Structures are given as C-alpha cells and as structure tokens.
Amino acid sequence: MTDHPAPASFSEALLPILGLLGLIVYGLMLRPALFGQPPMPLEVLFILAASLATVAQFVQGHTWEAIQTSIVNKLASALPAFFILFAIGLIIGSWIVSGTIPMLVYYGIRIINPTYLYVLAFVVPAIFSTLTGTSWGSAGTIGVVLIGISGAVGGHMGITAGAVIGGSYFGDKLSPLSDTTNLAALAADVDLFMHVRSMLYTTVPSAVLAALIFTAMGFVYPPHASAADLSAIEPFLAEIRSLFAFNPLLLLPPAIVLYGSLKKKPTIPTILSSVLTAALLALLFQRYTATDVIQTLYKGFHTDMAVWAPAVSERVQILMNRGGLYALNESITVAFMVFIYIGVIDNIQAMPIVVGRLFRFARSRPSVILASLAATAVTNAMTSNQYATSFVVGDAFKSKYDALRIPRQVLSRSLEDAGTMIESIIPWTTTAVFMVGALGVPYADYWHWQLLTLINLVVAPALAILGIGCFYEDE
C-alpha cells in the first residue's frame, strides 16, 4: 500500500457502485420476491457495501488511514443536518403535547362537505401532513376517516384514495418536519429552508392543478348521498377533544417556523424556538405536567399521559403517539451508514468519475437536471427507499451540478420530485403496499387519480427545460 496510489480508473470507480447495486438487487428485490425472505435492512446493506469497497481499495493500494479520513470528513460535513434530524423529533412531540397538531386536525376535519368531498380529501391530508411531516401517518389516520366518509356517502373510492395519498405526500415533500425533506437537503448539502423554497416551484403548481381537478370531479362523480353522515367521525373528534384544550395561541409554534422559513433564518434556532414556545404553551393551556412535557421531548407523546381521559382508540393513538428526540432514529442511523459508504468511495472520487463517464451526453443545464430526475426515479423504483435514493443520487450528481453552476437546491428538489413523489404509484414499493392496506382501495383503482404525483412528473421536467425556478440568478 502507498500513500499516493494512482488515480482510480473508470472500472475501479465503477466496482464499488456495482457492489452496492448488486446488494440492492439481492437484498431488497430478490430476497422478498423470489426467496420469500425479508428484505435486508438498509443499515446492513450499506455497511456490507462499504466493506466491499474498502477491500477493493486495499487491493488497489489505498491505506486504511486515507479511507478513514475520507469517512470522517464526509460525516463531519453532514453533522449540522444530523442536528436538524434530532430537532425534528423534538418539534413533533412538542407540537402534539401543546395541542397545536390536535387542534388543527380537529378543525380540519370539521370543514368536510360532501359536495367537495374529493378536494377536501386532498386538502385536509395536505394540511395535516405539512404540520406533521408524515405521509403514512396522514393516510393511516385522517385518510382512513375520509375513506370511511366517502364509502358512507357513495363517493368514488379510487378518486378519494388518490386525493388522500396525494395530499399526504404534499406535506411529506414540503414540510420541514418530514424525514425525506430533511434527508434530501442533507444529501445535496443545502439549507433546509432553501430546499423547501425550491420545491415550491414544482409542488405548489401541481397541487393547485390537482385541487382544481378534484373539485371538478365532485360534479362529474358526485357522492350518491345528499348529505354526509358524519356520525362516524364524531367519536374520533371527541377523543381528540378529551385529550387537549384548544386556544388560538397554539398557532404560535407553526407561525415561528413559517416566519423563519420566509425570512431565511437559521434552521436550528428557528426549530428550537418553536419547540420551547410549544412546551411553554403545553404547560399554560394543557393539563399535562412538566414531567409529561419533558418525557414527550425525550421519547415522544403518549396518550397514556392523559390520566383523566378514558382509553382512546387505536386510530387516535396512531395519530398522537409520536415525536421525541429519538423519533427519527431509523432515519439517522440509515443516513449515518450511507455516509460511511459514500465516505469510502469518496476516497477514490468514484461518483464523479462514473457520473462523468455515464452522463457525458449531459452537457447542458437542462440535460443534467433531467438526468438526475431519471436516475432518481430508477433508483427509487429499485430500492423502494427514498433514504438510499437521496444519498446515492445526490452524491452522484453534486459535482455535475457544481460544474455547470446549477444551484444545489435544484438537485435536492429533483431528488424528491422523482423520488418521494413516485413511491405511491409504483405497485411494488412499500409505500404502495401500505396505502392499499391502510385505505383498502386497490392500486389499480387509485394510481391514475394520484394527480399530485402525475402532474408533478410533468411539471418538474418542464421547468428544467424552460429554466424556470432553477435559481440560476443565485449563481
């Protein structure tokens, strides 16, 4: 081994990437599909890929000291984003124990009108997912309620399910509380609020068009019943109301985050300010003790803290029992392992070498953005996991974006436009399987009504070609 081995060739750079690809195909696709075994955990998959890459570099003459330095440098660059991931768990828990999230969910459901069932089935989960950062949680709670109402009033189940899933993914993509939103910003090495601002250019127009179409569908496929039977959701709302006291001041925590986002304030101080405000509101307006608030910040809120309330249903528990410092443990662990792998292959500049060779045709800004969109879609479809997709594709394209002076918030946006957004319309992904199971609507009935994703898949390439919302002026 030498301290200064020759630069890696294309085949040497491609080898560790093919190793990861092989592990993905075997661990995430072949094991469950052909062998009837559970898929490999992503953490194990990336550690194995990093180990294989390390062995290959030993053979090529690289020292462990050089590889270790590369790993440490990569992890050090990601440390501020890891702080944000921990802070997100704090903000989710604090917003629940303060009553902020429960209040907004409560009044959001109250606005349901059967005439506008489909657009409300889109808008209500969109609001909830934006405030909570969870698509699965939105679909599995509010979405189930909306599906039940649709069935009760004779609504079109496919349209309702497509609207619910689209609305749930609106917030999963845009919310600063979402794990995929934070990880995409982390993978592209951009500020969280810059990433959210970038996504507004593709997501908001897509959402507006989807909402208009869902409104029209209320007249094309009107529910059969003349008035909604809302009795099915009254027990659900009553349980929420028994746990919390509502007050207009509970809007302060999300207002702080919104202000920080619009004014481009530092992310961590903004989030912590919102957390402290929510904790104070919990002590002022809720019946929970200081111990309950501390425990919520530590390990998340639990409905058992409401000792005065009768036992609540599983549906309310799924909605409320969340948050805490360790809420995103899985996301953080996966991200840590991915960065170890990327740190190993960074030692030989594997990604820039491979991307430079494979995407030689992409010499213009639009073609590079389109290539990153395509690579994201393929990687997500293969891995069924946006965490892996963000880091693998993000690391592959960062140098290409920098070379053409494309702001990286366009890359982070692309990771979600063609990654997070497509999971529900690819039938074999874990997301599609979950949505079918949670909502009870077959994939074939809802996918062509998941309008947010379908419209977004047209808007994102169109903006890349036209250069709209690509922030070239920032450079």
Salt bridges, closest charged atoms under 4 A:
ASP189 OD2 - ARG408 NH1 3.81
GLU234 OE2 - ARG110 NH1 2.82
ASP304 OD2 - HIS302 ND1 3.41
ASP346 OD2 - LYS74 NZ 2.99
ASP395 OD1 - LYS74 NZ 3.58
ASP395 OD1 - LYS398 NZ 3.68
ASP402 OD2 - ARG408 NH2 2.49
GLU416 OE2 - HIS195 NE2 2.80
ASP417 OD1 - LYS173 NZ 2.24
ASP417 OD2 - ARG413 NE 3.87
GLU475 OE1 - ARG405 NH2 3.74
